């Protein structure tokens, strides 16, 4: 056989191997790309005061923020709240399953909190006598306890909906002056609606508190959405659920009222991440 013929035979013999390598290369690249994507730590670069922050980490990672170990979903989603007066940068430490570490730094955009005057409030709810003040303390402690729950449910990841339709009559974070006396910043969003209007769950969850007669907040319900995220609904005229019930998004569970410290019928909708109050309006606007 000539030299040229031998070379041709060798090339033809190598062709199947070369084709196999060429066909396998995209699969290898795709696997590498998937592995790279799984290792990413993704958080927003900046957030507003009062935001509920969602991030993505490699599944199985250990995530720490503000002295707390965050629970992560099976997909690697984590959530935490940013308080009304928080300043940045916020630091989130992540230890991946392979032991490598990453840190997210998140800037916090300050907001301008207006003052709101609320007149005509029953005086005994603004300056309660000692016995009533102690009752208020006990009742608020019960509500606070309900917010400590940390279930491994991802109901918080749903796109939230409004619990009632109506004019926003009070905004989260605003300074409050009750009957001329300064009070704490407003802890939620007020929505004006007639007494008896059905209140619907903005996202699915478990009822962790239900009481028709709290002194300041009247009819009160807390719904836990998992991972420390909860919604509270105040001044209700009727409650149709009990502690332990599961409600689905859009399910009516109560009715608007004017119970407790209220000057007219409306729904107060507040949201928390454990003891951190967040702005429901920002949650509604979340992309």
C-alpha positions as CSV (number, residue, x, y, z in Angstrom):
1,X,0.0,0.0,0.0
2,X,1.3,3.5,-0.8
3,X,2.0,6.0,1.8
4,X,-0.9,8.1,0.7
5,X,-3.2,5.1,0.8
6,X,-2.1,4.3,4.4
7,X,-2.8,7.8,5.4
8,X,-6.3,7.7,4.0
9,X,-7.1,4.5,5.8
10,X,-5.9,6.0,9.1
11,X,-8.0,9.1,8.6
12,X,-11.1,7.1,7.8
13,X,-10.5,4.9,10.9
14,X,-10.3,7.9,13.1
15,X,-13.5,9.6,11.7
16,X,-16.1,7.7,13.9
17,X,-14.1,8.7,17.1
18,X,-13.9,12.3,16.0
19,X,-17.6,12.5,15.3
20,X,-18.4,11.0,18.7
21,X,-16.3,13.6,20.4
22,X,-17.9,16.4,18.4
23,X,-21.4,15.1,19.3
24,X,-20.6,14.7,23.0
25,X,-19.1,18.2,23.3
26,X,-22.4,20.2,23.5
27,X,-23.7,17.8,26.2
28,X,-20.5,18.4,28.3
29,X,-20.9,22.2,27.9
30,X,-24.5,22.1,28.9
31,X,-23.7,20.1,32.0
32,X,-21.0,22.6,32.9
33,X,-23.4,25.5,32.3
34,X,-26.0,23.8,34.6
35,X,-23.4,23.3,37.3
36,X,-22.3,26.9,37.1
37,X,-26.0,28.1,37.3
38,X,-26.6,25.9,40.3
39,X,-23.7,27.5,42.2
40,X,-25.0,31.1,41.7
41,X,-26.1,33.2,44.6
42,X,-28.7,35.7,43.4
43,X,-30.1,38.6,45.4
44,X,-31.3,42.1,44.3
45,X,-28.6,44.7,44.3
46,X,-30.8,47.2,46.2
47,X,-34.1,47.2,47.9
48,X,-36.4,49.7,49.6
49,X,-37.1,50.0,53.3
50,X,-40.1,47.7,54.1
51,X,-39.3,45.2,51.3
52,X,-39.8,41.5,51.4
53,X,-36.6,40.1,49.7
54,X,-36.4,36.9,47.8
55,X,-33.1,35.3,46.8
56,X,-31.8,32.2,45.2
57,X,-28.9,30.0,46.4
58,X,-27.7,26.5,45.5
59,X,-30.0,24.0,47.1
60,X,-28.7,22.7,50.4
61,X,-26.7,25.9,51.2
62,X,-26.5,27.4,54.6
63,X,-27.8,31.0,54.5
64,X,-27.3,33.5,57.4
65,X,-28.7,37.0,57.7
66,X,-29.0,39.3,60.7
67,X,-28.0,36.6,63.1
68,X,-30.6,34.1,61.8
69,X,-30.1,31.0,59.7
70,X,-32.6,31.3,56.9
71,X,-34.7,28.3,55.8
72,X,-34.4,27.5,52.1
73,X,-36.8,25.7,49.8
74,X,-35.8,22.6,47.9
75,X,-35.2,24.9,44.9
76,X,-32.9,27.2,46.9
77,X,-35.3,30.1,47.5
78,X,-34.8,32.2,50.6
79,X,-36.8,35.1,52.0
80,X,-36.3,37.9,54.6
81,X,-37.8,41.2,55.5
82,X,-36.3,44.7,55.6
83,X,-37.6,47.0,58.3
84,X,-39.0,50.4,58.0
85,X,-35.9,52.1,59.4
86,X,-33.3,49.7,58.1
87,X,-30.1,51.0,56.6
88,X,-27.7,49.2,54.3
89,X,-25.7,47.6,53.2
90,X,-27.4,44.3,54.2
91,X,-25.1,41.3,54.3
92,X,-26.2,37.8,53.4
93,X,-23.6,35.0,54.0
94,X,-24.0,31.8,52.0
95,X,-22.1,28.5,52.4
96,X,-22.6,26.2,49.5
97,X,-22.9,22.5,49.9
98,X,-19.3,22.1,48.6
99,X,-18.1,24.4,51.4
100,X,-17.4,27.4,49.2
101,X,-18.6,30.7,50.5
102,X,-20.2,33.8,49.0
103,X,-21.6,37.0,50.4
104,X,-24.4,39.2,49.0
105,X,-24.3,42.9,49.7
106,X,-27.6,44.7,49.3
107,X,-28.1,48.5,49.3
108,X,-31.2,49.9,51.0
109,X,-33.0,52.9,49.5
110,X,-34.5,55.1,52.2
111,X,-38.2,56.3,51.9
112,X,-39.9,59.5,52.9
113,X,-42.4,58.7,55.6
114,X,-45.2,61.3,55.8
115,X,-47.2,62.1,58.9
116,X,-50.9,61.2,59.1
117,X,-53.4,62.7,61.5
118,X,-56.1,60.4,62.8
119,X,-58.8,62.2,64.8
120,X,-62.0,60.9,66.4
121,X,-60.3,57.8,67.9
122,X,-61.8,56.6,71.2
123,X,-59.7,58.3,73.9
124,X,-59.4,55.2,75.9
125,X,-57.5,53.5,73.0
126,X,-55.0,56.3,72.8
127,X,-54.2,56.7,76.5
128,X,-55.6,53.5,78.1
129,X,-55.7,53.2,81.9
130,X,-53.1,50.9,83.5
131,X,-55.4,47.8,83.6
132,X,-56.3,48.2,79.9
133,X,-52.6,48.8,79.1
134,X,-51.8,45.5,80.7
135,X,-54.5,43.8,78.7
136,X,-53.2,45.3,75.5
137,X,-49.7,44.0,76.4
138,X,-50.9,40.5,76.9
139,X,-52.9,40.5,73.7
140,X,-50.1,41.8,71.6
141,X,-47.7,39.2,73.2
142,X,-50.1,36.5,71.9
143,X,-50.0,37.9,68.4
144,X,-46.2,38.2,68.5
145,X,-46.0,34.6,69.5
146,X,-48.0,33.6,66.4
147,X,-45.4,35.3,64.2
148,X,-42.6,33.1,65.4
149,X,-43.7,30.1,63.4
150,X,-41.2,28.9,60.8
151,X,-42.9,26.3,58.6
152,X,-41.2,24.7,55.6
153,X,-44.0,25.9,53.3
154,X,-43.4,28.2,50.3
155,X,-46.8,29.9,50.2
156,X,-44.9,33.2,50.4
157,X,-43.6,32.6,46.9
158,X,-47.0,33.1,45.3
159,X,-47.8,36.4,43.6
160,X,-49.9,38.1,46.3
161,X,-53.3,39.5,45.6
162,X,-55.3,42.2,47.4
163,X,-57.5,40.9,50.2
164,X,-60.2,43.5,49.4
165,X,-60.7,46.1,46.8
166,X,-61.0,49.8,47.8
167,X,-59.2,53.0,48.4
168,X,-55.9,52.9,50.3
169,X,-56.7,55.1,53.3
170,X,-53.5,54.5,55.2
171,X,-50.0,53.6,54.1
172,X,-47.3,51.5,55.7
173,X,-44.6,53.4,57.6
174,X,-46.4,56.7,57.9
175,X,-46.1,58.5,61.2
176,X,-49.4,58.6,63.1
177,X,-50.8,61.3,65.3
178,X,-53.9,60.0,67.2
179,X,-56.2,62.7,68.5
180,X,-53.2,65.1,68.5
181,X,-50.8,62.7,70.3
182,X,-47.9,61.1,68.4
183,X,-48.1,57.3,68.0
184,X,-45.9,54.6,66.4
185,X,-45.4,54.4,62.6
186,X,-48.3,52.7,60.8
187,X,-47.5,49.0,60.6
188,X,-49.6,48.1,57.5
189,X,-51.9,49.2,54.7
190,X,-55.4,50.4,55.4
191,X,-58.0,49.7,52.7
192,X,-61.4,51.5,53.0
193,X,-64.4,49.1,52.4
194,X,-67.9,48.7,53.7
195,X,-68.6,46.7,56.8
196,X,-69.3,43.0,55.8
197,X,-67.1,43.1,52.7
198,X,-65.5,39.6,52.4
199,X,-61.7,39.5,53.2
200,X,-59.8,37.1,50.9
201,X,-56.5,35.4,51.6
202,X,-53.8,37.3,49.6
203,X,-51.8,34.1,49.5
204,X,-52.3,30.6,50.9
205,X,-51.3,29.7,54.4
206,X,-52.2,28.4,57.9
207,X,-54.3,30.4,60.4
208,X,-52.1,30.9,63.5
209,X,-54.2,33.4,65.4
210,X,-57.9,34.3,65.4
211,X,-59.7,36.4,68.0
212,X,-62.8,38.5,67.5
213,X,-62.2,40.8,70.5
214,X,-58.7,42.3,70.9
215,X,-58.8,45.7,72.6
216,X,-56.8,47.7,70.0
217,X,-57.2,45.7,66.9
218,X,-60.7,44.2,67.4
219,X,-61.3,41.1,65.3
220,X,-57.8,39.9,64.4
221,X,-56.5,37.0,62.2
222,X,-52.9,36.0,61.4
223,X,-52.2,33.8,58.4
224,X,-48.7,32.2,58.2
225,X,-47.3,31.9,54.7
226,X,-44.2,29.8,55.6
227,X,-40.5,30.7,56.3
228,X,-41.5,33.3,58.9
229,X,-43.7,35.4,56.5
230,X,-47.2,36.2,57.8
231,X,-50.2,38.5,57.1
232,X,-52.3,40.0,59.8
233,X,-55.8,41.4,59.3
234,X,-57.3,43.8,61.9
235,X,-60.7,45.4,62.8
236,X,-62.7,42.5,61.4
237,X,-66.4,42.4,62.0
238,X,-66.6,38.6,61.5
239,X,-64.1,35.7,61.5
240,X,-64.9,32.5,59.6
241,X,-61.8,30.4,60.4
242,X,-60.1,29.0,63.4
243,X,-56.4,28.4,64.4
244,X,-55.0,25.5,62.4
245,X,-57.2,26.0,59.3
246,X,-55.5,26.1,55.9
247,X,-56.8,28.8,53.6
248,X,-56.1,29.0,49.9
249,X,-55.3,32.2,47.9
250,X,-58.6,34.0,47.2
251,X,-60.6,32.2,49.8
252,X,-62.9,34.5,51.9
253,X,-62.1,33.9,55.6
254,X,-63.5,37.1,57.4
255,X,-65.3,40.4,56.8
256,X,-64.3,44.0,57.0
257,X,-65.4,45.9,60.1
258,X,-64.5,48.8,62.5
259,X,-63.7,47.0,65.7
260,X,-60.9,48.0,68.1
261,X,-59.2,51.4,67.5
262,X,-60.9,52.4,64.3
263,X,-62.8,55.5,63.2
264,X,-64.7,53.8,60.4
265,X,-64.9,50.5,58.5
266,X,-61.7,49.4,56.8
267,X,-59.3,46.5,56.6
268,X,-55.8,46.9,58.1
269,X,-53.5,44.4,56.3
270,X,-50.1,44.1,57.8
271,X,-47.2,41.8,56.9
272,X,-44.3,40.5,58.9
273,X,-41.1,38.5,58.5
274,X,-41.0,37.2,62.1
275,X,-40.8,40.4,64.1
276,X,-39.9,42.6,61.1
277,X,-42.8,44.5,59.7
278,X,-42.9,44.8,55.9
279,X,-45.0,46.8,53.4
280,X,-47.8,44.8,51.8
281,X,-47.9,47.3,48.9
282,X,-44.3,46.5,48.0
283,X,-45.2,42.8,48.1
284,X,-48.1,43.3,45.7
285,X,-45.8,45.2,43.3
286,X,-43.1,42.4,43.5
287,X,-42.1,41.2,40.0
